[in-house]
Amino acid sequence: MTSPLDGKVAPFGNAVDKFHNFLHDPAGDIDTESGSMPNLRKLSDELRGIAANTAEETAGDRVMAIEDRIYPGVYSTPPTHKPHSGAPSAEGDRCTILVDGVAYEHLLSGGGWVIPNIDAAQLAQPNGSARVGFVGVAPGSVPATVAEILRNAPSVWLFMSPALRADSLSGNPVLNHTPAFQAAVDYAIARGINKIFINFGQGQKYRFEGTVKILSGDFALTGDHSPIRGLMPVGPA
């Protein structure tokens, strides 16, 4: 490049040439009085690279931050820690947990994982009680579901057919309720539960035509009445 001042103010002409090289040369370095330095195109390339790396790192950090609040994947048991940072799960975190084999979104609220926005149709399903939280009254009680609480004292009512239930509600039962009671006792003992619940709240009565075997030295029959009433042992015909 030539300059009208070439030969008159030589340093100025050199500076113009170097400035032209700085602006227009392919990416590389140029020589200056202070040494070599990257020209504009090289600086632009380097800045674009830095910006891209920074954006990628920022996006990665943002994804991890989001996934520490909305956990990826499906959990078979409620998680206790965030998936990336390893910090304890916090109020407002969300994740998907299997409930009786069905995946449901959960929200950590009140110290326990609950299913938000559950509707009546979902509650009416056979596993509806597993979707409802239960908070104990004792200090330090561990949050649980209604299903877990009910399983701690299974009701003999759950082991009866509709016909047996109707018979017990008649006030004068004629069917044999012994197998249902035995099934409830066996279910409880097999799971380390030491009691069953017997329903009397609607005036139920139960008829026994056999013996209920309780193969446990520490087992209780609980119910709506104390002491329990309404059991009708029947001797040989």
C-alpha positions as CSV (number, residue, x, y, z in Angstrom):
1,M,0.0,0.0,0.0
2,T,1.3,3.5,-0.8
3,S,0.6,6.7,1.0
4,P,0.8,10.3,-0.1
5,L,3.2,10.9,2.8
6,D,5.6,8.1,1.8
7,G,9.1,9.6,1.6
8,K,8.0,12.6,3.5
9,V,7.0,11.2,6.9
10,A,8.3,7.7,6.6
11,P,7.2,6.4,10.1
12,F,3.7,7.4,9.3
13,G,3.7,5.5,6.1
14,N,5.1,2.4,7.9
15,A,2.3,2.8,10.5
16,V,-0.4,2.9,7.8
17,D,1.0,-0.2,6.1
18,K,1.1,-2.1,9.4
19,F,-2.5,-0.9,10.2
20,H,-3.6,-2.1,6.8
21,N,-1.9,-5.5,7.5
22,F,-3.6,-5.6,11.0
23,L,-7.0,-5.1,9.4
24,H,-6.9,-7.1,6.2
25,D,-4.2,-9.8,6.3
26,P,-5.2,-13.5,6.7
27,A,-5.4,-14.6,10.4
28,G,-1.9,-14.5,11.8
29,D,0.6,-12.3,13.6
30,I,2.1,-9.0,12.6
31,D,5.4,-7.3,13.7
32,T,5.3,-4.2,15.8
33,E,7.9,-2.1,17.6
34,S,6.9,-4.0,20.7
35,G,7.1,-7.4,19.1
36,S,4.6,-9.6,17.2
37,M,0.9,-9.5,17.9
38,P,-2.2,-11.2,16.5
39,N,-3.9,-9.3,13.7
40,L,-7.7,-8.5,13.7
41,R,-8.8,-11.7,12.0
42,K,-6.8,-13.9,14.4
43,L,-8.1,-11.9,17.4
44,S,-11.7,-12.4,16.0
45,D,-11.2,-16.1,15.6
46,E,-9.7,-16.4,19.1
47,L,-12.6,-14.4,20.6
48,R,-15.2,-16.4,18.8
49,G,-13.6,-19.6,20.1
50,I,-13.5,-18.3,23.7
51,A,-17.2,-17.2,23.3
52,A,-18.2,-20.6,22.0
53,N,-16.4,-22.4,24.8
54,T,-17.9,-20.1,27.4
55,A,-21.4,-20.5,26.0
56,E,-21.0,-24.3,26.0
57,E,-19.7,-24.3,29.6
58,T,-22.5,-22.0,30.6
59,A,-25.1,-24.2,28.9
60,G,-23.7,-27.3,30.6
61,D,-23.8,-25.6,34.0
62,R,-27.3,-24.5,33.3
63,V,-28.4,-28.0,32.4
64,M,-26.8,-29.5,35.5
65,A,-28.5,-26.8,37.6
66,I,-31.9,-27.6,36.1
67,E,-31.4,-31.4,36.5
68,D,-30.5,-30.8,40.1
69,R,-34.0,-29.4,40.5
70,I,-35.8,-31.6,38.0
71,Y,-34.1,-35.0,38.2
72,P,-33.7,-37.0,34.9
73,G,-34.7,-40.6,34.7
74,V,-37.2,-42.7,36.7
75,Y,-36.6,-43.8,40.3
76,S,-37.8,-47.0,41.9
77,T,-37.3,-45.6,45.4
78,P,-37.5,-41.9,46.4
79,P,-34.1,-40.2,46.0
80,T,-32.4,-38.5,48.9
81,H,-29.8,-36.5,47.0
82,K,-29.6,-34.4,43.8
83,P,-28.2,-36.3,40.8
84,H,-25.3,-33.9,39.8
85,S,-24.1,-32.0,42.9
86,G,-24.8,-34.8,45.3
87,A,-26.4,-32.3,47.7
88,P,-29.4,-33.4,49.8
89,S,-32.7,-33.2,47.9
90,A,-34.4,-29.8,48.7
91,E,-37.9,-28.5,48.9
92,G,-39.4,-27.9,45.5
93,D,-37.2,-30.6,43.7
94,R,-39.1,-32.8,41.2
95,C,-38.5,-36.3,40.0
96,T,-40.4,-39.3,38.6
97,I,-40.9,-42.2,41.0
98,L,-42.5,-45.6,40.3
99,V,-45.7,-46.2,42.4
100,D,-46.8,-49.8,42.2
101,G,-45.0,-50.0,38.9
102,V,-46.5,-46.8,37.4
103,A,-44.3,-43.7,36.9
104,Y,-45.6,-40.5,38.5
105,E,-44.0,-37.1,38.8
106,H,-43.3,-36.2,42.4
107,L,-42.6,-33.0,44.2
108,L,-40.5,-32.7,47.4
109,S,-42.8,-30.9,49.8
110,G,-43.0,-30.9,53.6
111,G,-40.0,-33.2,53.9
112,G,-41.5,-35.9,51.7
113,W,-42.1,-36.7,48.0
114,V,-45.7,-36.2,47.0
115,I,-47.6,-36.4,43.7
116,P,-48.8,-32.8,42.8
117,N,-52.1,-32.2,41.1
118,I,-53.5,-35.7,41.6
119,D,-57.2,-35.9,40.6
120,A,-60.1,-38.0,41.8
121,A,-59.9,-40.5,39.0
122,Q,-56.3,-41.3,40.0
123,L,-57.2,-41.6,43.6
124,A,-59.9,-44.1,42.7
125,Q,-57.4,-46.4,41.1
126,P,-56.3,-49.5,43.1
127,N,-53.0,-47.9,43.9
128,G,-54.6,-44.5,44.8
129,S,-53.6,-44.7,48.5
130,A,-50.0,-45.1,47.4
131,R,-50.2,-41.6,45.9
132,V,-51.4,-39.8,49.1
133,G,-48.9,-38.7,51.7
134,F,-49.2,-39.3,55.4
135,V,-47.5,-37.2,58.0
136,G,-47.2,-38.7,61.5
137,V,-48.1,-36.7,64.6
138,A,-45.0,-37.7,66.6
139,P,-41.9,-35.5,66.4
140,G,-39.4,-36.8,63.9
141,S,-42.0,-39.0,62.2
142,V,-40.8,-40.3,58.8
143,P,-43.2,-39.2,56.0
144,A,-45.0,-42.1,54.4
145,T,-47.9,-42.9,52.1
146,V,-51.4,-43.8,53.2
147,A,-50.8,-47.2,51.6
148,E,-47.7,-47.8,53.7
149,I,-49.6,-46.9,56.9
150,L,-52.6,-49.2,56.0
151,R,-50.2,-52.1,55.3
152,N,-48.9,-51.8,58.8
153,A,-52.3,-53.2,60.0
154,P,-54.0,-54.8,57.1
155,S,-57.8,-54.9,57.3
156,V,-59.6,-58.3,57.1
157,W,-62.1,-56.4,55.0
158,L,-59.6,-56.3,52.1
159,F,-59.5,-60.2,52.0
160,M,-63.3,-60.5,51.7
161,S,-65.3,-60.9,48.5
162,P,-68.3,-58.6,48.0
163,A,-70.6,-61.4,49.0
164,L,-68.7,-61.9,52.3
165,R,-68.8,-58.1,53.0
166,A,-72.5,-57.9,52.4
167,D,-73.1,-61.0,54.6
168,S,-71.2,-59.4,57.5
169,L,-73.2,-56.2,57.1
170,S,-76.5,-58.0,57.2
171,G,-76.3,-58.4,61.0
172,N,-77.0,-62.1,60.7
173,P,-74.1,-63.7,58.8
174,V,-74.6,-67.1,57.2
175,L,-71.4,-67.4,55.2
176,N,-68.1,-68.7,56.5
177,H,-65.7,-65.8,57.1
178,T,-62.9,-68.0,58.5
179,P,-60.8,-68.2,55.3
180,A,-60.8,-64.4,54.9
181,F,-59.5,-64.0,58.5
182,Q,-56.9,-66.7,57.9
183,A,-55.7,-65.0,54.7
184,A,-55.4,-61.7,56.5
185,V,-53.4,-63.2,59.4
186,D,-51.1,-65.2,57.0
187,Y,-50.5,-62.0,54.9
188,A,-49.5,-60.0,58.0
189,I,-47.2,-62.6,59.6
190,A,-45.4,-63.2,56.3
191,R,-44.5,-59.5,56.2
192,G,-43.5,-59.2,59.8
193,I,-46.7,-57.4,60.8
194,N,-48.1,-58.3,64.2
195,K,-51.7,-57.3,63.9
196,I,-54.7,-57.1,61.6
197,F,-57.6,-54.7,61.7
198,I,-61.2,-56.0,62.0
199,N,-63.9,-53.7,60.7
200,F,-67.0,-53.1,63.0
201,G,-67.8,-49.5,62.2
202,Q,-70.8,-50.3,60.1
203,G,-72.2,-53.0,62.4
204,Q,-70.3,-55.9,60.8
205,K,-70.5,-59.3,62.3
206,Y,-68.4,-62.3,61.2
207,R,-69.2,-66.0,61.3
208,F,-66.5,-68.7,61.9
209,E,-66.9,-72.3,60.8
210,G,-63.4,-73.3,61.7
211,T,-60.2,-72.2,63.4
212,V,-58.0,-69.3,62.6
213,K,-54.4,-70.3,63.2
214,I,-52.1,-67.6,64.4
215,L,-48.5,-68.9,64.2
216,S,-47.0,-66.0,66.1
217,G,-46.5,-65.4,69.8
218,D,-47.0,-61.7,69.5
219,F,-50.1,-60.9,67.4
220,A,-53.1,-58.7,68.0
221,L,-56.5,-58.3,66.6
222,T,-57.5,-54.6,66.5
223,G,-60.7,-53.0,65.5
224,D,-63.3,-50.3,66.0
225,H,-64.3,-51.7,69.4
226,S,-62.2,-52.5,72.4
227,P,-62.7,-55.3,73.5
228,I,-63.5,-56.7,70.1
229,R,-67.2,-57.8,69.7
230,G,-69.1,-59.3,66.9
231,L,-67.2,-62.5,66.3
232,M,-69.5,-65.5,66.1
233,P,-67.8,-68.8,66.6
234,V,-69.9,-71.7,65.3
235,G,-69.4,-75.2,66.6
236,P,-69.9,-78.5,64.8
237,A,-73.4,-78.8,63.3
